[in-house]
Amino acid sequence: MVELQARIYDLDAYLESVWDLKEKQLEGYWKKIYLALEKLGIQSDRHEEYSRQIHKYQNTKQI
């Protein structure tokens, strides 16, 4: 759980510090978040469900 929280914080730090978000960078952060979810036993078909609010937050930063 600590690893997942750390990866989410990494994404948040990127979102807060960069004005022009790069898709390639975002993909890297999401890969690490999904890997942390898998380590917690959450299957890939449920990743979207578990990360829905984080995606929503990211999308508000892209506006």
LINQUIHU-V572144 format. One record per residue. RES is the residue in three letters. PSI is psi in whole degrees, 0 to 359 (NA if undefined). OMEGA is omega in degrees with one decimal (NA if undefined). D_CENTER is the distance of its C-alpha to the mean C-alpha in whole Angstrom. Layout:
<<RES | PSI | OMEGA | D_CENTER> <RES | PSI | OMEGA | D_CENTER>>
//
This chain:
<<MET | 323 | -179.8 | 14> <VAL | 320 | 179.6 | 14> <GLU | 317 | 178.5 | 12> <LEU | 314 | 179.4 | 9> <GLN | 319 | 178.8 | 10> <ALA | 319 | 179.9 | 10> <ARG | 323 | 176.9 | 7> <ILE | 319 | 177.1 | 5> <TYR | 322 | 177.1 | 9> <ASP | 314 | 178.2 | 8> <LEU | 315 | -180.0 | 6> <ASP | 317 | 179.2 | 8> <ALA | 319 | 177.4 | 11> <TYR | 313 | -178.9 | 10> <LEU | 324 | -178.2 | 10> <GLU | 337 | -172.7 | 13> <SER | 347 | -174.7 | 15> <VAL | 129 | 179.5 | 15> <TRP | 319 | -177.6 | 17> <ASP | 89 | -176.3 | 17> <LEU | 137 | -180.0 | 13> <LYS | 129 | -177.7 | 14> <GLU | 320 | -179.6 | 12> <LYS | 319 | 177.6 | 13> <GLN | 314 | -179.9 | 11> <LEU | 319 | 179.1 | 8> <GLU | 319 | 179.4 | 8> <GLY | 317 | 178.1 | 9> <TYR | 317 | -178.8 | 6> <TRP | 325 | 176.4 | 4> <LYS | 317 | -179.0 | 8> <LYS | 323 | 177.1 | 7> <ILE | 314 | -179.5 | 5> <TYR | 323 | 176.8 | 8> <LEU | 318 | 177.6 | 10> <ALA | 322 | 176.4 | 10> <LEU | 318 | 179.5 | 10> <GLU | 321 | 178.6 | 13> <LYS | 337 | 176.6 | 15> <LEU | 2 | 177.3 | 15> <GLY | 14 | 180.0 | 17> <ILE | 118 | -176.6 | 15> <GLN | 152 | -175.4 | 16> <SER | 330 | -180.0 | 14> <ASP | 354 | 178.0 | 16> <ARG | 1 | -178.8 | 14> <HIS | 316 | -179.3 | 10> <GLU | 317 | 179.0 | 10> <GLU | 316 | -177.8 | 12> <TYR | 337 | -175.6 | 10> <SER | 10 | -176.4 | 7> <ARG | 314 | -177.9 | 10> <GLN | 328 | 177.8 | 10> <ILE | 317 | 176.7 | 6> <HIS | 319 | 179.4 | 7> <LYS | 316 | 178.2 | 10> <TYR | 314 | 179.1 | 10> <GLN | 316 | -178.0 | 8> <ASN | 328 | 177.1 | 11> <THR | 332 | 178.8 | 14> <LYS | 339 | -177.3 | 13> <GLN | 352 | -178.1 | 14> <ILE | NA | NA | 17>>
//
